[in-house]
Amino acid sequence: MSSNDYKELISKFIDKYGEDELAGYLDVRLSTPERTLTLIGNNGTHKIPPEFLHGEVFAVTSGSLQLGTKEEIHAEYKEALARLIEKLKEKPWRKVYFVPTGPTTLVLQIKVVVYNILRISTVDLFYSKGHYMELDMDYREILDSIKNS
């Protein structure tokens, strides 16, 4: 992209979302440690506040999915999960945040793939009653407490 292309893209973003949204996104992006990834199950489903988009942002799927038949579901999921696996193998990610939007069964598959590839649990964005919060569940701690009881 040329310098003018970037300026035009920034201008379009500001026209659509406003300067505060751009500033918030850039601030979060610049202050997040390297090798941090935010996965969005399905981009476009919900508007996610920029403070919950950490590091590099990757949409596993976008828009409407073809989910009419079992074969279509398998094809969509297989394609989406293959893209996800490629992304996860790009770098030794240290932390993965997950915005669990999209079909529930796809969301479950995304979490399983992240754990199987990276051996880390995701920090999940939770929405309730107009508020977002990040849930960082330490499953090893839970397992240890059960083993020791």
C-alpha positions in Angstrom: 0.0 0.0 0.0 1.1 3.5 -0.7 1.2 6.3 1.8 -2.0 7.8 0.2 -3.7 4.4 0.5 -3.0 4.3 4.2 -4.3 7.9 4.6 -7.5 7.1 2.7 -8.0 3.9 4.8 -7.5 5.9 8.1 -9.9 8.6 6.9 -12.6 6.0 6.0 -12.1 4.4 9.5 -12.5 7.8 11.2 -15.6 8.6 9.1 -17.2 5.3 10.0 -16.1 4.8 13.7 -14.7 8.2 14.8 -11.3 9.4 16.0 -11.8 8.1 19.6 -12.3 4.5 18.2 -9.1 4.8 16.2 -7.1 6.2 19.1 -8.4 3.5 21.4 -7.5 0.8 18.9 -4.0 2.1 18.3 -3.4 2.6 22.0 -4.3 -1.0 22.8 -2.4 -2.3 19.8 0.8 -0.4 20.7 0.7 -1.2 24.4 0.1 -5.0 24.0 3.2 -7.3 24.3 4.5 -9.1 21.2 3.2 -12.6 20.5 -0.3 -11.8 21.8 -3.2 -12.8 19.6 -6.9 -12.0 19.7 -9.2 -14.5 17.9 -12.7 -13.5 16.8 -14.9 -16.4 16.1 -17.0 -14.6 13.6 -16.2 -11.0 12.7 -19.1 -8.7 12.0 -21.5 -10.4 14.4 -20.9 -7.9 17.2 -19.0 -4.6 17.6 -16.2 -5.4 20.1 -14.8 -2.4 22.1 -11.1 -1.9 21.1 -9.8 -2.3 24.6 -10.6 -6.0 24.3 -8.7 -6.5 21.1 -5.1 -7.3 22.2 -2.1 -7.7 20.0 -2.7 -9.1 16.5 -6.4 -9.6 15.7 -7.5 -12.6 13.6 -11.0 -13.3 12.5 -11.5 -17.1 12.2 -14.7 -16.4 10.1 -16.5 -13.4 8.8 -20.1 -12.7 7.9 -22.7 -15.4 7.1 -21.6 -19.0 6.9 -23.2 -21.7 4.8 -24.7 -23.9 7.5 -27.7 -25.5 5.8 -26.6 -29.1 5.6 -24.3 -31.2 7.6 -21.9 -31.3 4.6 -21.9 -27.5 4.4 -21.2 -27.2 8.1 -18.3 -29.6 7.9 -16.9 -27.7 4.9 -17.2 -24.3 6.5 -15.7 -25.5 9.8 -12.8 -27.4 8.1 -11.9 -24.3 6.0 -12.1 -22.0 9.1 -10.1 -24.3 11.3 -7.4 -24.8 8.7 -6.9 -21.0 8.5 -6.8 -20.9 12.3 -4.2 -23.6 12.5 -2.0 -21.8 9.9 -2.3 -18.6 12.0 -1.5 -20.4 15.3 1.6 -21.9 13.7 2.9 -18.6 12.5 4.5 -17.6 15.8 5.1 -19.0 19.3 2.1 -17.1 20.7 2.3 -16.4 24.4 -1.2 -15.3 25.1 -4.4 -15.8 23.1 -7.6 -13.9 23.8 -10.8 -15.2 22.3 -14.0 -13.3 21.3 -16.4 -16.3 21.1 -18.8 -15.1 18.5 -20.4 -17.3 15.8 -22.0 -20.7 16.0 -21.6 -22.3 19.4 -20.2 -25.6 17.9 -17.6 -23.6 15.9 -16.6 -21.6 19.1 -16.0 -24.9 20.9 -13.9 -26.2 18.0 -11.8 -23.0 18.0 -11.0 -23.4 21.8 -10.0 -27.1 21.3 -7.8 -26.3 18.3 -6.0 -23.5 20.2 -5.3 -25.8 23.2 -4.2 -28.7 21.0 -1.8 -26.5 18.9 -0.4 -24.2 21.6 -1.1 -26.0 24.9 -2.5 -22.8 26.4 -6.0 -21.8 27.4 -7.6 -18.8 25.9 -8.7 -15.7 27.8 -12.4 -15.5 26.8 -14.4 -12.3 26.4 -17.7 -12.6 28.3 -20.7 -10.3 27.7 -23.5 -9.8 30.2 -26.1 -7.1 30.8 -24.2 -4.5 28.7 -20.8 -5.2 30.1 -17.8 -7.0 28.8 -15.2 -8.8 31.0 -12.3 -11.1 30.3 -12.3 -14.6 31.8 -8.9 -16.2 32.4 -9.6 -19.6 33.8 -6.6 -21.5 35.1 -7.7 -25.1 34.4 -4.4 -26.5 35.8 -5.2 -24.9 39.2 -8.6 -26.5 39.2 -7.2 -29.9 38.3 -4.5 -29.5 41.0 -7.1 -28.6 43.7 -9.1 -31.7 42.8 -6.1 -34.0 42.8 -5.1 -32.6 46.2 -8.5 -33.0 47.9 
